[in-house]
Amino acid sequence: MKAKSLEIEAYTITGITRKLGYKSSKTIYRLHNKTPSPLEEYIWYEYPNAIGRKRIYLMLEPPNLVSLAEKIKANIQVRKHNIIRKNR
């Protein structure tokens, strides 16, 4: 039996911000810093690089979970000027 390979798209917070169309990464950082973080299932950490800082990646569509965009929509208040909102 062969092992299954799994490909996951993971981006930095700045990359996710651009990909989802936000002007600023503030919303995603707020959700990440919340306790408990609603984005915890979507985070993949890469521990210390040469400088000694860890990098945080977010998965757009992890297996067996709703997409990251839908999760963010569910955890923010819908306002008039939000980029991601339901179309009328």
N, C-alpha and C positions, 0 to 999 in steps of 0.2 A: 504494500500500500504506500503510495507516495504522500509526502507531506504537502499540505496546501500552502501556497504562498499568498501573502496578503499585502496589498499595496494601499497605503494610506497617504492622502495629501495632508501635509502639515506645514503651517506657515507661522512666522513670528506674529506677534500682536500687531505690529505695524503692517505686515503683509495682509493679515486678515482684515484690518481696517480698510485698506485700499480695495481688497477683493469684494467686500460687502458694500462699499460706497460711502463710508462715513467720512466726514471732514476731519475728525479728530479721533484719537484712540482712547480718549478719556472714558467713554462708556464701557469699553471692553476692560480697561484697567479697573474701573469701579466694580464691575461684576467679578473680576478675578480676585480683588482684595476683600470682597464681602466674606463674612464668616457665617455659615459654611458657604464656600464658593459654588454657585450653580454651574460653573464651567469646569469643575474638578474632573469630570469624566472625559472631557475633551482636551485636557492638558497632557503634554508629553514633555518631560524635562530632559535636557542634555546637560549633564553635570560638568563641572569646571573645565573650561577651555584653557588655553595658555595663560590668559590673564587671571583666571581664577573665578570667573563669574559663570553662573549657570544660565543657560538659555531656555526660554519658555516657548514651546510651539503649541499651536492649537490645531486640532484636526477638524477639517470641514465636515466630513461625513464619516464618523467612526462607525464600525459595524454594530448592528443591533441597537442603535440610538437614533433619535431624530437629528436632523442636520443642525449645524451650529447656528445658522441664521434663524431657524425656528426657535431654538433655545433662547437666543438673545431676545427675540420678539416677545417671548413669553415672560421674560424677566425685566423688561423695561416698561415705563409708562409711555403709552402712545400719545404723542403730542403733535401739534400742527406741523412743525418743521422737522420731524424725524425723517430720516432718509428711508428707513425700513418701516413700512406700515401697510396695513391692508388697503387695497384699492377699493374705492366705492363704486 
